[in-house]
Amino acid sequence: MINLMQHKIIRTGKNSWVKICITCGHKFETGEDRHEWRMNLKSQIYYHAGGFWTVQCHECFVNTVVLWRDSMNKEIEEMPKCMKELIQ
């Protein structure tokens, strides 16, 4: 199975490039963990197709992942039957 979500927890260094959560603006201090993640497309034929990294604090990361999950489940539930048949 292809992992469409890449995720890593990074400890913020003294010279880290990204030092704020893009959702809430939390400023990461040196030594503080932050989440870096991105969603990828199954097949990428164009440069950066869905591949930009997002940086978030713990709370925003959890809230975003749960929101994505709930949104995707809702989309699947609302699909016409002919489209649901394509789900493997």
HTML snippet that shows the backbone in 3Dmol.js (N, CA, C, O; Angstrom):
<script src="https://3Dmol.org/build/3Dmol-min.js"></script>
<div id="view" style="width:600px;height:400px;position:relative"></div>
<script>
const pdb = `
ATOM      1  N   MET A   1       0.849  -1.190   0.000  1.00  0.00           N
ATOM      2  CA  MET A   1       0.000   0.000   0.000  1.00  0.00           C
ATOM      3  C   MET A   1       0.889   1.246   0.000  1.00  0.00           C
ATOM      4  O   MET A   1       1.896   1.302   0.706  1.00  0.00           O
ATOM      5  N   ILE A   2       0.511   2.219  -0.783  1.00  0.00           N
ATOM      6  CA  ILE A   2       1.250   3.465  -0.876  1.00  0.00           C
ATOM      7  C   ILE A   2       0.836   4.380   0.263  1.00  0.00           C
ATOM      8  O   ILE A   2      -0.355   4.593   0.488  1.00  0.00           O
ATOM      9  N   ASN A   3       1.808   4.923   0.980  1.00  0.00           N
ATOM     10  CA  ASN A   3       1.520   5.854   2.058  1.00  0.00           C
ATOM     11  C   ASN A   3       1.329   7.245   1.458  1.00  0.00           C
ATOM     12  O   ASN A   3       2.289   7.867   1.003  1.00  0.00           O
ATOM     13  N   LEU A   4       0.100   7.724   1.459  1.00  0.00           N
ATOM     14  CA  LEU A   4      -0.197   9.014   0.847  1.00  0.00           C
ATOM     15  C   LEU A   4       0.039  10.183   1.783  1.00  0.00           C
ATOM     16  O   LEU A   4       0.016  11.337   1.355  1.00  0.00           O
ATOM     17  N   MET A   5       0.264   9.896   3.058  1.00  0.00           N
ATOM     18  CA  MET A   5       0.579  10.964   3.993  1.00  0.00           C
ATOM     19  C   MET A   5       1.975  10.720   4.540  1.00  0.00           C
ATOM     20  O   MET A   5       2.266   9.663   5.098  1.00  0.00           O
ATOM     21  N   GLN A   6       2.826  11.710   4.371  1.00  0.00           N
ATOM     22  CA  GLN A   6       4.149  11.648   4.968  1.00  0.00           C
ATOM     23  C   GLN A   6       4.117  12.523   6.211  1.00  0.00           C
ATOM     24  O   GLN A   6       3.601  13.640   6.182  1.00  0.00           O
ATOM     25  N   HIS A   7       4.672  12.011   7.303  1.00  0.00           N
ATOM     26  CA  HIS A   7       4.625  12.736   8.574  1.00  0.00           C
ATOM     27  C   HIS A   7       5.905  12.495   9.344  1.00  0.00           C
ATOM     28  O   HIS A   7       6.413  11.375   9.401  1.00  0.00           O
ATOM     29  N   LYS A   8       6.416  13.552   9.930  1.00  0.00           N
ATOM     30  CA  LYS A   8       7.571  13.407  10.808  1.00  0.00           C
ATOM     31  C   LYS A   8       7.476  14.428  11.924  1.00  0.00           C
ATOM     32  O   LYS A   8       6.940  15.523  11.746  1.00  0.00           O
ATOM     33  N   ILE A   9       8.005  14.050  13.076  1.00  0.00           N
ATOM     34  CA  ILE A   9       8.080  14.971  14.202  1.00  0.00           C
ATOM     35  C   ILE A   9       9.520  15.461  14.254  1.00  0.00           C
ATOM     36  O   ILE A   9      10.460  14.671  14.330  1.00  0.00           O
ATOM     37  N   ILE A  10       9.673  16.774  14.213  1.00  0.00           N
ATOM     38  CA  ILE A  10      10.987  17.404  14.153  1.00  0.00           C
ATOM     39  C   ILE A  10      11.200  18.230  15.410  1.00  0.00           C
ATOM     40  O   ILE A  10      10.321  18.987  15.823  1.00  0.00           O
ATOM     41  N   ARG A  11      12.364  18.083  16.012  1.00  0.00           N
ATOM     42  CA  ARG A  11      12.718  18.932  17.148  1.00  0.00           C
ATOM     43  C   ARG A  11      13.276  20.237  16.596  1.00  0.00           C
ATOM     44  O   ARG A  11      14.214  20.230  15.800  1.00  0.00           O
ATOM     45  N   THR A  12      12.704  21.343  17.017  1.00  0.00           N
ATOM     46  CA  THR A  12      13.106  22.648  16.525  1.00  0.00           C
ATOM     47  C   THR A  12      14.518  22.970  16.997  1.00  0.00           C
ATOM     48  O   THR A  12      14.820  22.925  18.189  1.00  0.00           O
ATOM     49  N   GLY A  13      15.359  23.291  16.047  1.00  0.00           N
ATOM     50  CA  GLY A  13      16.744  23.640  16.365  1.00  0.00           C
ATOM     51  C   GLY A  13      16.922  25.145  16.469  1.00  0.00           C
ATOM     52  O   GLY A  13      16.022  25.928  16.165  1.00  0.00           O
ATOM     53  N   LYS A  14      18.074  25.509  16.894  1.00  0.00           N
ATOM     54  CA  LYS A  14      18.419  26.917  17.071  1.00  0.00           C
ATOM     55  C   LYS A  14      18.322  27.686  15.750  1.00  0.00           C
ATOM     56  O   LYS A  14      17.897  28.841  15.724  1.00  0.00           O
ATOM     57  N   ASN A  15      18.718  27.037  14.665  1.00  0.00           N
ATOM     58  CA  ASN A  15      18.719  27.686  13.350  1.00  0.00           C
ATOM     59  C   ASN A  15      17.649  27.126  12.420  1.00  0.00           C
ATOM     60  O   ASN A  15      17.824  27.140  11.202  1.00  0.00           O
ATOM     61  N   SER A  16      16.546  26.634  12.975  1.00  0.00           N
ATOM     62  CA  SER A  16      15.481  26.054  12.150  1.00  0.00           C
ATOM     63  C   SER A  16      14.856  27.109  11.251  1.00  0.00           C
ATOM     64  O   SER A  16      14.679  28.264  11.638  1.00  0.00           O
ATOM     65  N   TRP A  17      14.525  26.672  10.032  1.00  0.00           N
ATOM     66  CA  TRP A  17      13.949  27.571   9.043  1.00  0.00           C
ATOM     67  C   TRP A  17      12.512  27.934   9.393  1.00  0.00           C
ATOM     68  O   TRP A  17      12.147  29.109   9.374  1.00  0.00           O
ATOM     69  N   VAL A  18      11.684  26.922   9.716  1.00  0.00           N
ATOM     70  CA  VAL A  18      10.278  27.164  10.049  1.00  0.00           C
ATOM     71  C   VAL A  18      10.132  27.175  11.566  1.00  0.00           C
ATOM     72  O   VAL A  18      10.464  26.194  12.231  1.00  0.00           O
ATOM     73  N   LYS A  19       9.640  28.271  12.107  1.00  0.00           N
ATOM     74  CA  LYS A  19       9.523  28.378  13.560  1.00  0.00           C
ATOM     75  C   LYS A  19       8.120  28.723  14.031  1.00  0.00           C
ATOM     76  O   LYS A  19       7.940  29.094  15.191  1.00  0.00           O
ATOM     77  N   ILE A  20       7.110  28.610  13.151  1.00  0.00           N
ATOM     78  CA  ILE A  20       5.733  28.890  13.582  1.00  0.00           C
ATOM     79  C   ILE A  20       4.777  27.845  13.015  1.00  0.00           C
ATOM     80  O   ILE A  20       5.015  27.283  11.947  1.00  0.00           O
ATOM     81  N   CYS A  21       3.688  27.594  13.748  1.00  0.00           N
ATOM     82  CA  CYS A  21       2.604  26.727  13.279  1.00  0.00           C
ATOM     83  C   CYS A  21       1.807  27.518  12.243  1.00  0.00           C
ATOM     84  O   CYS A  21       1.389  28.645  12.506  1.00  0.00           O
ATOM     85  N   ILE A  22       1.599  26.929  11.070  1.00  0.00           N
ATOM     86  CA  ILE A  22       0.895  27.664  10.015  1.00  0.00           C
ATOM     87  C   ILE A  22      -0.597  27.829  10.299  1.00  0.00           C
ATOM     88  O   ILE A  22      -1.275  28.596   9.615  1.00  0.00           O
ATOM     89  N   THR A  23      -1.110  27.119  11.298  1.00  0.00           N
ATOM     90  CA  THR A  23      -2.533  27.204  11.612  1.00  0.00           C
ATOM     91  C   THR A  23      -2.826  28.237  12.693  1.00  0.00           C
ATOM     92  O   THR A  23      -3.693  29.095  12.524  1.00  0.00           O
ATOM     93  N   CYS A  24      -2.102  28.151  13.797  1.00  0.00           N
ATOM     94  CA  CYS A  24      -2.410  29.033  14.931  1.00  0.00           C
ATOM     95  C   CYS A  24      -1.342  30.097  15.190  1.00  0.00           C
ATOM     96  O   CYS A  24      -1.549  31.001  16.000  1.00  0.00           O
ATOM     97  N   GLY A  25      -0.204  29.991  14.506  1.00  0.00           N
ATOM     98  CA  GLY A  25       0.852  30.977  14.680  1.00  0.00           C
ATOM     99  C   GLY A  25       1.746  30.738  15.883  1.00  0.00           C
ATOM    100  O   GLY A  25       2.579  31.585  16.205  1.00  0.00           O
ATOM    101  N   HIS A  26       1.591  29.593  16.562  1.00  0.00           N
ATOM    102  CA  HIS A  26       2.435  29.272  17.713  1.00  0.00           C
ATOM    103  C   HIS A  26       3.903  29.336  17.304  1.00  0.00           C
ATOM    104  O   HIS A  26       4.287  28.749  16.292  1.00  0.00           O
ATOM    105  N   LYS A  27       4.721  30.032  18.070  1.00  0.00           N
ATOM    106  CA  LYS A  27       6.149  30.133  17.797  1.00  0.00           C
ATOM    107  C   LYS A  27       6.880  29.008  18.522  1.00  0.00           C
ATOM    108  O   LYS A  27       6.819  28.910  19.747  1.00  0.00           O
ATOM    109  N   PHE A  28       7.572  28.159  17.762  1.00  0.00           N
ATOM    110  CA  PHE A  28       8.303  27.038  18.339  1.00  0.00           C
ATOM    111  C   PHE A  28       9.612  27.521  18.932  1.00  0.00           C
ATOM    112  O   PHE A  28      10.374  28.249  18.295  1.00  0.00           O
ATOM    113  N   GLU A  29       9.853  27.106  20.151  1.00  0.00           N
ATOM    114  CA  GLU A  29      11.108  27.428  20.837  1.00  0.00           C
ATOM    115  C   GLU A  29      12.141  26.353  20.497  1.00  0.00           C
ATOM    116  O   GLU A  29      11.776  25.250  20.091  1.00  0.00           O
ATOM    117  N   THR A  30      13.401  26.661  20.658  1.00  0.00           N
ATOM    118  CA  THR A  30      14.468  25.691  20.449  1.00  0.00           C
ATOM    119  C   THR A  30      14.229  24.482  21.361  1.00  0.00           C
ATOM    120  O   THR A  30      14.000  24.634  22.561  1.00  0.00           O
ATOM    121  N   GLY A  31      14.287  23.282  20.774  1.00  0.00           N
ATOM    122  CA  GLY A  31      14.072  22.046  21.524  1.00  0.00           C
ATOM    123  C   GLY A  31      12.630  21.563  21.520  1.00  0.00           C
ATOM    124  O   GLY A  31      12.360  20.450  21.972  1.00  0.00           O
ATOM    125  N   GLU A  32      11.707  22.359  21.029  1.00  0.00           N
ATOM    126  CA  GLU A  32      10.278  21.989  20.998  1.00  0.00           C
ATOM    127  C   GLU A  32       9.978  21.174  19.749  1.00  0.00           C
ATOM    128  O   GLU A  32      10.483  21.471  18.666  1.00  0.00           O
ATOM    129  N   ASP A  33       9.147  20.138  19.906  1.00  0.00           N
ATOM    130  CA  ASP A  33       8.744  19.307  18.770  1.00  0.00           C
ATOM    131  C   ASP A  33       7.684  20.014  17.936  1.00  0.00           C
ATOM    132  O   ASP A  33       6.849  20.754  18.455  1.00  0.00           O
ATOM    133  N   ARG A  34       7.740  19.767  16.631  1.00  0.00           N
ATOM    134  CA  ARG A  34       6.714  20.262  15.706  1.00  0.00           C
ATOM    135  C   ARG A  34       6.427  19.153  14.695  1.00  0.00           C
ATOM    136  O   ARG A  34       7.263  18.278  14.472  1.00  0.00           O
ATOM    137  N   HIS A  35       5.252  19.195  14.091  1.00  0.00           N
ATOM    138  CA  HIS A  35       4.854  18.193  13.101  1.00  0.00           C
ATOM    139  C   HIS A  35       5.051  18.767  11.709  1.00  0.00           C
ATOM    140  O   HIS A  35       4.608  19.877  11.414  1.00  0.00           O
ATOM    141  N   GLU A  36       5.719  18.002  10.855  1.00  0.00           N
ATOM    142  CA  GLU A  36       5.839  18.347   9.449  1.00  0.00           C
ATOM    143  C   GLU A  36       5.189  17.214   8.682  1.00  0.00           C
ATOM    144  O   GLU A  36       5.535  16.048   8.877  1.00  0.00           O
ATOM    145  N   TRP A  37       4.237  17.552   7.800  1.00  0.00           N
ATOM    146  CA  TRP A  37       3.513  16.515   7.077  1.00  0.00           C
ATOM    147  C   TRP A  37       3.043  17.047   5.731  1.00  0.00           C
ATOM    148  O   TRP A  37       2.977  18.256   5.509  1.00  0.00           O
ATOM    149  N   ARG A  38       2.721  16.123   4.844  1.00  0.00           N
ATOM    150  CA  ARG A  38       2.148  16.472   3.550  1.00  0.00           C
ATOM    151  C   ARG A  38       1.337  15.300   3.023  1.00  0.00           C
ATOM    152  O   ARG A  38       1.595  14.140   3.345  1.00  0.00           O
ATOM    153  N   MET A  39       0.362  15.633   2.215  1.00  0.00           N
ATOM    154  CA  MET A  39      -0.439  14.628   1.536  1.00  0.00           C
ATOM    155  C   MET A  39       0.078  14.536   0.107  1.00  0.00           C
ATOM    156  O   MET A  39       0.290  15.556  -0.548  1.00  0.00           O
ATOM    157  N   ASN A  40       0.279  13.325  -0.370  1.00  0.00           N
ATOM    158  CA  ASN A  40       0.751  13.105  -1.737  1.00  0.00           C
ATOM    159  C   ASN A  40      -0.341  12.473  -2.572  1.00  0.00           C
ATOM    160  O   ASN A  40      -1.226  11.799  -2.043  1.00  0.00           O
ATOM    161  N   LEU A  41      -0.284  12.683  -3.843  1.00  0.00           N
ATOM    162  CA  LEU A  41      -1.184  12.005  -4.760  1.00  0.00           C
ATOM    163  C   LEU A  41      -0.594  10.634  -5.079  1.00  0.00           C
ATOM    164  O   LEU A  41       0.623  10.454  -5.039  1.00  0.00           O
ATOM    165  N   LYS A  42      -1.447   9.680  -5.390  1.00  0.00           N
ATOM    166  CA  LYS A  42      -0.986   8.326  -5.681  1.00  0.00           C
ATOM    167  C   LYS A  42      -0.029   8.332  -6.876  1.00  0.00           C
ATOM    168  O   LYS A  42       0.984   7.633  -6.875  1.00  0.00           O
ATOM    169  N   SER A  43      -0.355   9.109  -7.867  1.00  0.00           N
ATOM    170  CA  SER A  43       0.477   9.220  -9.054  1.00  0.00           C
ATOM    171  C   SER A  43       0.751  10.694  -9.286  1.00  0.00           C
ATOM    172  O   SER A  43      -0.175  11.482  -9.475  1.00  0.00           O
ATOM    173  N   GLN A  44       1.997  11.057  -9.273  1.00  0.00           N
ATOM    174  CA  GLN A  44       2.356  12.462  -9.454  1.00  0.00           C
ATOM    175  C   GLN A  44       3.126  12.638 -10.753  1.00  0.00           C
ATOM    176  O   GLN A  44       4.267  12.191 -10.876  1.00  0.00           O
ATOM    177  N   ILE A  45       2.500  13.286 -11.709  1.00  0.00           N
ATOM    178  CA  ILE A  45       3.196  13.520 -12.973  1.00  0.00           C
ATOM    179  C   ILE A  45       3.616  14.983 -13.108  1.00  0.00           C
ATOM    180  O   ILE A  45       4.334  15.343 -14.041  1.00  0.00           O
ATOM    181  N   TYR A  46       3.175  15.812 -12.190  1.00  0.00           N
ATOM    182  CA  TYR A  46       3.546  17.218 -12.212  1.00  0.00           C
ATOM    183  C   TYR A  46       4.372  17.551 -10.976  1.00  0.00           C
ATOM    184  O   TYR A  46       4.161  16.985  -9.904  1.00  0.00           O
ATOM    185  N   TYR A  47       5.296  18.458 -11.136  1.00  0.00           N
ATOM    186  CA  TYR A  47       6.172  18.875 -10.051  1.00  0.00           C
ATOM    187  C   TYR A  47       5.348  19.418  -8.880  1.00  0.00           C
ATOM    188  O   TYR A  47       4.463  20.249  -9.079  1.00  0.00           O
ATOM    189  N   HIS A  48       5.629  18.962  -7.694  1.00  0.00           N
ATOM    190  CA  HIS A  48       4.970  19.383  -6.453  1.00  0.00           C
ATOM    191  C   HIS A  48       3.471  19.093  -6.425  1.00  0.00           C
ATOM    192  O   HIS A  48       2.731  19.822  -5.765  1.00  0.00           O
ATOM    193  N   ALA A  49       3.006  18.079  -7.101  1.00  0.00           N
ATOM    194  CA  ALA A  49       1.584  17.738  -7.098  1.00  0.00           C
ATOM    195  C   ALA A  49       1.157  17.313  -5.699  1.00  0.00           C
ATOM    196  O   ALA A  49       1.264  16.140  -5.340  1.00  0.00           O
ATOM    197  N   GLY A  50       0.680  18.258  -4.924  1.00  0.00           N
ATOM    198  CA  GLY A  50       0.214  17.967  -3.576  1.00  0.00           C
ATOM    199  C   GLY A  50       1.319  17.743  -2.576  1.00  0.00           C
ATOM    200  O   GLY A  50       1.067  17.180  -1.511  1.00  0.00           O
ATOM    201  N   GLY A  51       2.537  18.161  -2.875  1.00  0.00           N
ATOM    202  CA  GLY A  51       3.655  17.784  -2.040  1.00  0.00           C
ATOM    203  C   GLY A  51       4.290  18.861  -1.186  1.00  0.00           C
ATOM    204  O   GLY A  51       5.458  18.721  -0.821  1.00  0.00           O
ATOM    205  N   PHE A  52       3.594  19.911  -0.852  1.00  0.00           N
ATOM    206  CA  PHE A  52       4.189  20.940  -0.005  1.00  0.00           C
ATOM    207  C   PHE A  52       4.074  20.551   1.460  1.00  0.00           C
ATOM    208  O   PHE A  52       3.018  20.100   1.904  1.00  0.00           O
ATOM    209  N   TRP A  53       5.152  20.721   2.210  1.00  0.00           N
ATOM    210  CA  TRP A  53       5.161  20.378   3.635  1.00  0.00           C
ATOM    211  C   TRP A  53       4.388  21.407   4.443  1.00  0.00           C
ATOM    212  O   TRP A  53       4.474  22.607   4.184  1.00  0.00           O
ATOM    213  N   THR A  54       3.635  20.930   5.418  1.00  0.00           N
ATOM    214  CA  THR A  54       2.877  21.757   6.344  1.00  0.00           C
ATOM    215  C   THR A  54       3.503  21.591   7.723  1.00  0.00           C
ATOM    216  O   THR A  54       3.871  20.481   8.108  1.00  0.00           O
ATOM    217  N   VAL A  55       3.626  22.684   8.469  1.00  0.00           N
ATOM    218  CA  VAL A  55       4.218  22.640   9.801  1.00  0.00           C
ATOM    219  C   VAL A  55       3.153  23.055  10.810  1.00  0.00           C
ATOM    220  O   VAL A  55       2.537  24.112  10.675  1.00  0.00           O
ATOM    221  N   GLN A  56       2.940  22.207  11.829  1.00  0.00           N
ATOM    222  CA  GLN A  56       1.917  22.489  12.834  1.00  0.00           C
ATOM    223  C   GLN A  56       2.386  22.069  14.220  1.00  0.00           C
ATOM    224  O   GLN A  56       3.277  21.233  14.372  1.00  0.00           O
ATOM    225  N   CYS A  57       1.758  22.677  15.233  1.00  0.00           N
ATOM    226  CA  CYS A  57       1.962  22.260  16.619  1.00  0.00           C
ATOM    227  C   CYS A  57       1.158  20.977  16.853  1.00  0.00           C
ATOM    228  O   CYS A  57       0.400  20.553  15.981  1.00  0.00           O
ATOM    229  N   HIS A  58       1.321  20.364  18.020  1.00  0.00           N
ATOM    230  CA  HIS A  58       0.636  19.101  18.319  1.00  0.00           C
ATOM    231  C   HIS A  58      -0.885  19.236  18.169  1.00  0.00           C
ATOM    232  O   HIS A  58      -1.520  18.432  17.487  1.00  0.00           O
ATOM    233  N   GLU A  59      -1.457  20.249  18.806  1.00  0.00           N
ATOM    234  CA  GLU A  59      -2.918  20.400  18.809  1.00  0.00           C
ATOM    235  C   GLU A  59      -3.467  20.620  17.401  1.00  0.00           C
ATOM    236  O   GLU A  59      -4.457  19.993  17.024  1.00  0.00           O
ATOM    237  N   CYS A  60      -2.851  21.487  16.632  1.00  0.00           N
ATOM    238  CA  CYS A  60      -3.332  21.764  15.278  1.00  0.00           C
ATOM    239  C   CYS A  60      -3.169  20.550  14.373  1.00  0.00           C
ATOM    240  O   CYS A  60      -4.018  20.298  13.518  1.00  0.00           O
ATOM    241  N   PHE A  61      -2.083  19.794  14.551  1.00  0.00           N
ATOM    242  CA  PHE A  61      -1.882  18.584  13.761  1.00  0.00           C
ATOM    243  C   PHE A  61      -3.002  17.582  14.019  1.00  0.00           C
ATOM    244  O   PHE A  61      -3.595  17.051  13.080  1.00  0.00           O
ATOM    245  N   VAL A  62      -3.287  17.324  15.290  1.00  0.00           N
ATOM    246  CA  VAL A  62      -4.352  16.372  15.641  1.00  0.00           C
ATOM    247  C   VAL A  62      -5.692  16.844  15.083  1.00  0.00           C
ATOM    248  O   VAL A  62      -6.421  16.060  14.476  1.00  0.00           O
ATOM    249  N   ASN A  63      -6.020  18.120  15.286  1.00  0.00           N
ATOM    250  CA  ASN A  63      -7.295  18.652  14.790  1.00  0.00           C
ATOM    251  C   ASN A  63      -7.399  18.538  13.273  1.00  0.00           C
ATOM    252  O   ASN A  63      -8.465  18.213  12.751  1.00  0.00           O
ATOM    253  N   THR A  64      -6.310  18.799  12.564  1.00  0.00           N
ATOM    254  CA  THR A  64      -6.318  18.724  11.106  1.00  0.00           C
ATOM    255  C   THR A  64      -6.507  17.297  10.617  1.00  0.00           C
ATOM    256  O   THR A  64      -7.292  17.055   9.701  1.00  0.00           O
ATOM    257  N   VAL A  65      -5.792  16.346  11.222  1.00  0.00           N
ATOM    258  CA  VAL A  65      -5.906  14.949  10.806  1.00  0.00           C
ATOM    259  C   VAL A  65      -7.320  14.430  11.041  1.00  0.00           C
ATOM    260  O   VAL A  65      -7.866  13.723  10.193  1.00  0.00           O
ATOM    261  N   VAL A  66      -7.913  14.768  12.169  1.00  0.00           N
ATOM    262  CA  VAL A  66      -9.282  14.336  12.463  1.00  0.00           C
ATOM    263  C   VAL A  66     -10.261  14.985  11.479  1.00  0.00           C
ATOM    264  O   VAL A  66     -11.187  14.326  11.005  1.00  0.00           O
ATOM    265  N   LEU A  67     -10.066  16.258  11.172  1.00  0.00           N
ATOM    266  CA  LEU A  67     -10.918  16.940  10.205  1.00  0.00           C
ATOM    267  C   LEU A  67     -10.806  16.305   8.823  1.00  0.00           C
ATOM    268  O   LEU A  67     -11.820  16.094   8.157  1.00  0.00           O
ATOM    269  N   TRP A  68      -9.578  15.995   8.381  1.00  0.00           N
ATOM    270  CA  TRP A  68      -9.379  15.308   7.094  1.00  0.00           C
ATOM    271  C   TRP A  68     -10.103  13.965   7.095  1.00  0.00           C
ATOM    272  O   TRP A  68     -10.806  13.633   6.140  1.00  0.00           O
ATOM    273  N   ARG A  69      -9.928  13.186   8.179  1.00  0.00           N
ATOM    274  CA  ARG A  69     -10.569  11.873   8.267  1.00  0.00           C
ATOM    275  C   ARG A  69     -12.084  11.991   8.154  1.00  0.00           C
ATOM    276  O   ARG A  69     -12.711  11.285   7.364  1.00  0.00           O
ATOM    277  N   ASP A  70     -12.669  12.887   8.949  1.00  0.00           N
ATOM    278  CA  ASP A  70     -14.123  13.046   8.946  1.00  0.00           C
ATOM    279  C   ASP A  70     -14.623  13.540   7.586  1.00  0.00           C
ATOM    280  O   ASP A  70     -15.662  13.092   7.101  1.00  0.00           O
ATOM    281  N   SER A  71     -13.887  14.454   6.981  1.00  0.00           N
ATOM    282  CA  SER A  71     -14.281  14.978   5.670  1.00  0.00           C
ATOM    283  C   SER A  71     -14.224  13.897   4.599  1.00  0.00           C
ATOM    284  O   SER A  71     -15.121  13.799   3.761  1.00  0.00           O
ATOM    285  N   MET A  72     -13.171  13.089   4.627  1.00  0.00           N
ATOM    286  CA  MET A  72     -13.042  12.017   3.635  1.00  0.00           C
ATOM    287  C   MET A  72     -14.131  10.963   3.825  1.00  0.00           C
ATOM    288  O   MET A  72     -14.704  10.478   2.849  1.00  0.00           O
ATOM    289  N   ASN A  73     -14.417  10.608   5.076  1.00  0.00           N
ATOM    290  CA  ASN A  73     -15.488   9.643   5.337  1.00  0.00           C
ATOM    291  C   ASN A  73     -16.830  10.167   4.839  1.00  0.00           C
ATOM    292  O   ASN A  73     -17.620   9.408   4.277  1.00  0.00           O
ATOM    293  N   LYS A  74     -17.095  11.461   5.040  1.00  0.00           N
ATOM    294  CA  LYS A  74     -18.339  12.062   4.569  1.00  0.00           C
ATOM    295  C   LYS A  74     -18.420  12.016   3.042  1.00  0.00           C
ATOM    296  O   LYS A  74     -19.468  11.694   2.482  1.00  0.00           O
ATOM    297  N   GLU A  75     -17.312  12.337   2.372  1.00  0.00           N
ATOM    298  CA  GLU A  75     -17.289  12.296   0.908  1.00  0.00           C
ATOM    299  C   GLU A  75     -17.565  10.887   0.390  1.00  0.00           C
ATOM    300  O   GLU A  75     -18.301  10.715  -0.582  1.00  0.00           O
ATOM    301  N   ILE A  76     -16.984   9.890   1.031  1.00  0.00           N
ATOM    302  CA  ILE A  76     -17.205   8.501   0.620  1.00  0.00           C
ATOM    303  C   ILE A  76     -18.662   8.110   0.824  1.00  0.00           C
ATOM    304  O   ILE A  76     -19.259   7.473  -0.044  1.00  0.00           O
ATOM    305  N   GLU A  77     -19.238   8.484   1.959  1.00  0.00           N
ATOM    306  CA  GLU A  77     -20.634   8.156   2.238  1.00  0.00           C
ATOM    307  C   GLU A  77     -21.579   8.793   1.224  1.00  0.00           C
ATOM    308  O   GLU A  77     -22.608   8.206   0.890  1.00  0.00           O
ATOM    309  N   GLU A  78     -21.248   9.976   0.732  1.00  0.00           N
ATOM    310  CA  GLU A  78     -22.127  10.702  -0.179  1.00  0.00           C
ATOM    311  C   GLU A  78     -21.899  10.371  -1.653  1.00  0.00           C
ATOM    312  O   GLU A  78     -22.577  10.920  -2.522  1.00  0.00           O
ATOM    313  N   MET A  79     -20.955   9.482  -1.939  1.00  0.00           N
ATOM    314  CA  MET A  79     -20.696   9.099  -3.331  1.00  0.00           C
ATOM    315  C   MET A  79     -21.865   8.312  -3.901  1.00  0.00           C
ATOM    316  O   MET A  79     -22.522   7.555  -3.186  1.00  0.00           O
ATOM    317  N   PRO A  80     -22.120   8.494  -5.188  1.00  0.00           N
ATOM    318  CA  PRO A  80     -23.121   7.635  -5.840  1.00  0.00           C
ATOM    319  C   PRO A  80     -22.633   6.182  -5.819  1.00  0.00           C
ATOM    320  O   PRO A  80     -21.433   5.912  -5.758  1.00  0.00           O
ATOM    321  N   LYS A  81     -23.583   5.269  -5.871  1.00  0.00           N
ATOM    322  CA  LYS A  81     -23.264   3.841  -5.780  1.00  0.00           C
ATOM    323  C   LYS A  81     -22.258   3.417  -6.851  1.00  0.00           C
ATOM    324  O   LYS A  81     -21.385   2.593  -6.576  1.00  0.00           O
ATOM    325  N   CYS A  82     -22.362   3.957  -8.051  1.00  0.00           N
ATOM    326  CA  CYS A  82     -21.446   3.565  -9.126  1.00  0.00           C
ATOM    327  C   CYS A  82     -19.994   3.957  -8.807  1.00  0.00           C
ATOM    328  O   CYS A  82     -19.059   3.294  -9.257  1.00  0.00           O
ATOM    329  N   MET A  83     -19.810   5.019  -8.041  1.00  0.00           N
ATOM    330  CA  MET A  83     -18.461   5.419  -7.648  1.00  0.00           C
ATOM    331  C   MET A  83     -17.960   4.590  -6.482  1.00  0.00           C
ATOM    332  O   MET A  83     -16.772   4.275  -6.408  1.00  0.00           O
ATOM    333  N   LYS A  84     -18.850   4.234  -5.572  1.00  0.00           N
ATOM    334  CA  LYS A  84     -18.460   3.405  -4.432  1.00  0.00           C
ATOM    335  C   LYS A  84     -17.956   2.049  -4.877  1.00  0.00           C
ATOM    336  O   LYS A  84     -17.137   1.437  -4.192  1.00  0.00           O
ATOM    337  N   GLU A  85     -18.429   1.575  -6.004  1.00  0.00           N
ATOM    338  CA  GLU A  85     -17.996   0.284  -6.520  1.00  0.00           C
ATOM    339  C   GLU A  85     -16.525   0.299  -6.900  1.00  0.00           C
ATOM    340  O   GLU A  85     -15.897  -0.757  -6.977  1.00  0.00           O
ATOM    341  N   LEU A  86     -15.971   1.469  -7.136  1.00  0.00           N
ATOM    342  CA  LEU A  86     -14.557   1.597  -7.508  1.00  0.00           C
ATOM    343  C   LEU A  86     -13.628   1.534  -6.287  1.00  0.00           C
ATOM    344  O   LEU A  86     -12.416   1.379  -6.432  1.00  0.00           O
ATOM    345  N   ILE A  87     -14.203   1.655  -5.087  1.00  0.00           N
ATOM    346  CA  ILE A  87     -13.401   1.623  -3.864  1.00  0.00           C
ATOM    347  C   ILE A  87     -12.932   0.198  -3.613  1.00  0.00           C
ATOM    348  O   ILE A  87     -13.717  -0.751  -3.615  1.00  0.00           O
ATOM    349  N   GLN A  88     -11.641   0.082  -3.400  1.00  0.00           N
ATOM    350  CA  GLN A  88     -11.074  -1.259  -3.194  1.00  0.00           C
ATOM    351  C   GLN A  88     -10.696  -1.465  -1.767  1.00  0.00           C
ATOM    352  O   GLN A  88     -10.203  -2.534  -1.406  1.00  0.00           O
TER     353      GLN A  88
END
`;
const viewer = $3Dmol.createViewer("view");
viewer.addModel(pdb, "pdb");
viewer.setStyle({}, {cartoon: {color: "spectrum"}});
viewer.zoomTo();
viewer.render();
</script>
